[in-house]
Amino acid sequence: MSVDPAIERAPFGRRLLRLCLGVIRPLMAFNFVAGAPTRMSAGVPDDASHGLIEGPRMLHILVVGGLSGSSVGVRSYELGVAHQFAKSLARSTGRGVEWESLANARPRLAATATAVRGLDGLGSFDFIVLSPGTTDVLSFASLRLWREELERLLAFLAEKTSPRALIVVTRIPDVSKYVQVGPVISSILRDDSHRFSAVAANACARAPTTRFVEMPPVETSDFVDDAFSYATLYRRWGAFLSTIATTHLG
C-alpha cells in the first residue's frame, strides 16, 4: 500500500526545529487570534455541559475536543456545538435528543482520550463528534505519538460504542491562520496542520464506524459588528453535523 506523501516523515531539520519549539512552547508569546478582536483563548462557559430536548425515540450525542467540545467564546453551552447540533437534529428528525459536551482543562489529545475512557455509558451514544489536534499542532506535538494516541482512541471507541453509532472526526484547521508568528513558524504550523489531518483521515478510513469531515470554514456571516462571533459559527457547525447525522439515520 502506498504511503500518503502528506504523512511521510518531515525532513530532519524541520523535525529538529519542531522539537526545540515544543520544548520552549510554554515560554512563547503566541497570540491566539480568530481573525478578529475575539481571542481563541477566550473563556469557556461554566454552566451545565449537557442537556435534553424532549421527544420520542431519544437520540444521544457527545461532542468532545477542540472548539467544538469546549464551546470557547460563548457564555453558555447551549450556544455551543453540542446543543446546536441537538436542536438541528431534533428539528430534522422529530426525535428527542440528549446532548453532552466534554471539555477538558488540558485540551491535548492525550488528556481528551483519558477523559473519554473515563466516561460511563459510551454504548448509549448514537453520535460522537471528536475534534482532535488543534492544540497538539500548536504545541508542536510529536506526530508519531499523536497518531498512536488517536488510533488507540478510535479502537477504544469502536469497542465501547454501539455498532450503529457513528463517530465523526473533524479535520484540523490550518492553525497558522489564527496565530501571529513569523514566517518560519507559520510554515511549520501550516505543514503540521496538513500532516496531522492526513494522519486522522488515514486512521478514520480504516475504522468502519468512523467518518472524517471538514467543518464549514469561517464566513463573513460569523462577524457581528466587526467582531468574530463564535455563536454563529457554532450554529452553522451544529447544522452541518445534523445533516451528516440525519443522512446516517436514513
N, C-alpha and C positions, 0 to 999 in steps of 0.2 A: 504493500500500500504506500503510495507517495505521501510525502510529508508536506503539509501546507507551508509555503515559504514564510508566512506570517508568524509561525510559531517555531521556526528554526532558531537556534541559539544566536543571540546578537554577537557582534564582534567583541573580542576580548577587551579592547579598550573601553567600549561602551559599557560592558558588564562591570568592569572595574570602577568606572566613574559612578555607575548606579549604586554600587556597594558603598562607596565613600559618601555619596549623597544620603543614602539610607542611614548611615552612622550619625551624620550631623543634622539629619532632618529635624530633630526637636529644637535645634538652635536657629533654624532658618525662618526668616520672617515672610512666609508666604501670605499673600493677601487673597483669600478665597472669595472672589467676586463673581457674582452671577450676571455679569454684563450690565449691571445697574447698581444703584445705591444699596440695595439689599444684599447682605453678605450670605454666602453659603454657610458660614459658621453661625448664622442666626440661631436663636434659641428653638427648642422643641417644646411641644405642648406638655402640660403637667396634669391634664385630665385623664379620664379613663381611655385606654387604648384599645377598647373593644366595645361592641355594641350589637344590637339586634334590630332588624327590620322585620316586623311581623308579617306572616304569610304562610301559605301551605307548603308542604314538601320542602322543608328547610334546606338551604344550601349553606355550606360553611367555607369561609375563605380566610387565608392567612397571608399577610404581606410582611416580608422581612428583609432587612438590609437596605443600605443606601438611603437616598432621599425618600424613596417610596415607603420604607418601613419606619423611618424616624419622623416623618412629617415635619421636617425642618422648615422654619419660616412661617408657620401658621399658628394661630393661638389655640386651636383645638384639633384633636384627632378626627373630629367629624368633618374637618376641612381637608384632611389628608387623603392619600390614595386609597387606603383600605375602605374607608366609609364611602368615598365617591364611587369606587368600584362596586360596592354593595348596592348603593342606591340605583346605579345604572342597570345592574344585573337584575335587581328586583323589578324594575320597570319593564325590562325586555322579556323576562320570563314569567312574571306574575307570581313568583315564588318568594317565600321568606328567605332572608339572608342573615346569617350570623357572621360578623367580621371581627378580625383581630389584627392589630398592627404590632409587630415585635421590634422594638427599638433597643439599642444596646449602647451603654456609655462608651464602650470600646468597639467602634464600628468596623474594624478589620474582619476579614472573612473567618479567621480562626475563632475569634470571640463570638461571631454570629453563629458559627457551626456549633460551638459549645452551648449557646443558648437554645438553639433548635433541638439539640439532642436532649436537653432538659425538659422539653415540653411534654405534657401528657396529652393523650388523645389525638396524636397525629393522624391516626387512621380515620378520624371523623371528617377531615378536611376534603372538600371537593376540588379546591384550587389553592395552590400555594405559589405565591409570587416571590421569587428570590432575586434581589438586586445586589449582586456582589461586585467587589473590585475597585470601586472608585477611590476609597480611602487607601486601599493597598497600592494602587498606582501612585497616588500622591505621596505615599510613604516609601516608594522605591523598594517594595517588597520583592522577594525572590519569586520569579515566575514559576520555577520548577516546584517550589514548595507550595505556592498558591494553587497550581494545577492539581497537585496531590491532595490538598485540602478540599478543593472543590469536588474532585472525583469521589473522595470518601463521603462527602456530604450528600451528593446525589445518590450514591449507592445506599446510604443510610435511609434517605427519604423513600427510595424505591422499595426498601424492605418494610418500612414502617407505615406507609400510606396505603390507601385502598388502590387496587388495580384500576379502578375507574377514575381516580384522581388525576388531575393534570398539574404538573409542576412547570411554571413559566419562569425562565431565567432571562433577565434583561441584559442587553448589551451595555458594555461600559462606554460612556460617552468620551469624547475627546476632551480630557480634563485640561489640556493645555489652553483651552479657550476660556477657562474660568480662574486662571491664576495669573498674577503679574510677576513674571520671571524673565530672565534673559533668554536669548535665542537658543543657546545650547541646552539648557534645562528644559525649555519648552519643547524642543525637538525630541528629547528623551521621553517626556510625558506623552507627547503625541504618538510616538512609536510604541510605548508601553500600552497605551490605551488600545491600540490596534492589536498588539500581540496578546494581551490578556483576553480581549474579546474573541479572538480567533481560538484560543485555548478553550474558552467557555463554549463556543459554538461546536467545537470538536467533541467536547465531553457530552454535550446535550444530544448530539447526533447518535451517540452510542447508547443513550438511555431512552427506551421506547415510550415512557410516560412523561417525557420532558420536552418542552418546546423553547427554543431560543428566539427571542424577539428584540426588535429595536423600538424603544419607546418613542413617541412623537417628539420632535425637537421643539425647542423654544420658538415661539412665534410672536409676531407683533401684538397679537391679542393678549399675550401674557404680561403686557406692560400697562399699568394703570397710573395715569398722571406722571408718566415718565419713570415710574419705579417698577421694578420687577415684582410680579405677584405670583407667589407660589400657589395660591389657592386656585387660580385659573389654570395653571399648568397641571396641578393635581386633578382637577376636574376633567381635563382632556385625557390624562393618563387613565383615570378611572373608566371613562367611556371606552377607551381603546381596549383595556383589559376585559371589559364587559363584552365587547364584540367577540374577542377570542373565546371567552368562556361560553357564550351563547352558541357559537358555532360548534364548540366541542360537545355541548349537551345535545346538539342536533335538534 
